[in-house]
Amino acid sequence: MKFDFAGFGEKGGAVVKMLKKHWMLLAALVLGLVLLCLPVGEEKTVGEQKNHVPEFSLEAEEKRIAQALERIAGVGEVKVVLTLKSSVEQRVARDESTEYRTLSEGYELSSESSAVLLQGDEAEEPIVLKYIYPEYKGALIVADNVGASLRLEITNAVAALTGLSTDKISVVPGKI
């Protein structure tokens, strides 16, 4: 392949020499630019970008804690009952505006707030910034074999798993 750079004079010849000398570097640069232009990953449309709502099941949490407690040596079968202060809460993005007006007798403040909505194919949905899991209020643990030392171990384990203080946890003997 022959290129005619007659119109460019000496500079054109110098460019051709440089391209011949560094052709591999130029090819790698072009290949890199092509790879940068290719799409990476899964592309989602606005309608497909649904907010993932984290699942929380009180029954599943009680079962998970009961299974963990039953693995403590000497405990036996366990039933866990948890109470909650609140349910799962979500914080949405908000568009807020505040206006100050000067009046003859002072200032007046007015503010407006509305959720920022994401428009999808089917409907508009608020943009969720974060989810807040429920906070535990108390725990009742009913166990087959409960001595003083096991009661302390169970109380400490439940406190570690739930974040409750030990005075909010009741461990009692019972038939399961």
N, C-alpha and C positions, 0 to 999 in steps of 0.2 A: 504494500500500500504506500503510495507516494503522495505527499501533500505539497501543494504549490504555495509557498509563502513569499512569492516574488514581490508583492506589493508592500511587504512589511520591512524589507531591507535586512540589515544586519540583526536587528532585534528579533525578527521572525525566525531567522536561522538559529539564534541563540536559544529561543524557546523550544524549537524542534530538538536541538541537542540535549537540552535539559530534560524534555519529555522522554527521549530515548534512553537517557541515562537512568532516570528514576521512574520507569514505567510501572514497576511493581508497587512502589509507594503510592502512585496515582491510582492504580487499580484497587488497592486496599482502601484508599480514601473513598472512592466511588462506591465500593461494596459496603463500607460502613454507613454511608449516607443512605443507601437503599435499605439497609437493615433498620435504620432509625425511623424510616418512613412507614415500615410495616406495622400493622396493629398488633398489640400484645395483649394476651388475656382475653377474657370474655367481655364483650361489649354489651352493655345493658341500655335499654331505652328508658325514658323517664317512667313509663308505665310499669316496667319490671323492677324498679328500684323501691320495692316495698320495705317499709320499716320492719325489721325483725323484732318481734315482741318476745322477750325472754319469758320462758315458761317458769312458773312457780307453782308447786303443788304442796300444800301443807301436809297432806297424807303421805306424799313421797318423802318429805323431809322427816316426818315422824318415823317412817319405816327405815330410812337410812340411819337415823340415830339409834333406833332400837337394834338394828343389825350390828352396829358398831359396839353397843353396850353389851350385847350377848356374847361378844368375843372376849370380854374381860373374864379372867379365870374366876370361877365360882359364882358367877352372877345368875346363870340360868336364863329362863325365858323372861322377856321384858316387854312392857307396853308403854309407849311414849305418847303423851298428850301435850301439844304445844298451843299456846294462845298468842295472838298477834295484836300489836298496837294499831297497825294499818295494813292495807293491801299494797300490791305493787303500784308504784306511782311513776308517772312519766313526766319529764320536763320537756316542753316544746319550745321551739324558737319563737320569739315574739318580736313584733315590730312596735316599738314604743315611741311616742312623740309627746313632748311637753312644751307648753306655750305659757309664757309669762306676759301678762298685760298690766300696764300701769293704769291705775284708776285714780280718781280724785282723792279717795280715802285710803289708798294703799296699792297693793299688788293683788292680782288674781292669777291663780295657777290652774291651768286645765291640762289634763293629760289623757291620752288615748292609748290603748294597747290592743293588739290583735295578733292572733297566731299566724305565723308564716306558713302558707300552704304550698304543697307540691302538687302540681297539676299532672295527673296521669291520664291514661286512656279512659278509665271508667269514672273516676271521681277525684276530688281534691282531698288530700290528706295532710295533716299537720306534720312538720318536720320535727322528729323527736331527737332531742339533744342527748338525753340519757334516761335510763330507767333506774329507779330506786327500789331496791328489794325491801320487803316488809321487815319491820323490827319486831323481835320477839318480846312478849310481855311476861310470860311465865312458862314453866314446864312442870309437868307431873310425870313422875316415873314410877310405875308399878312393876316390882320385880319379885321373882319367886324367893330367892335367898338374899335377905338384906341384913347384914351385920353392920356394926359401927364402921369397920374399916372399908367394907364394900360400899356403904352409903357415901363415905367421903370420896372414894374413887369415882363412883358414878356421878356425884355432884360436880366434881372437878372436870370430868369428861364432858358432861352436858354443857357446863360453863364454857369450855374451850370450843365446842362445836357451835354454840348458839350466840355467844357473846353476852349471855345473861350473867348477872352477878349471882353468887351462890345463894343469897337470900331469896331469890326468885325461883329457885328450883326445889321441888319437894320430892323426896324419894321415900316411898312407902312399900311395905310388904303387902302381898296380895296373891290371890289365886288368878291365874291367867288361863 
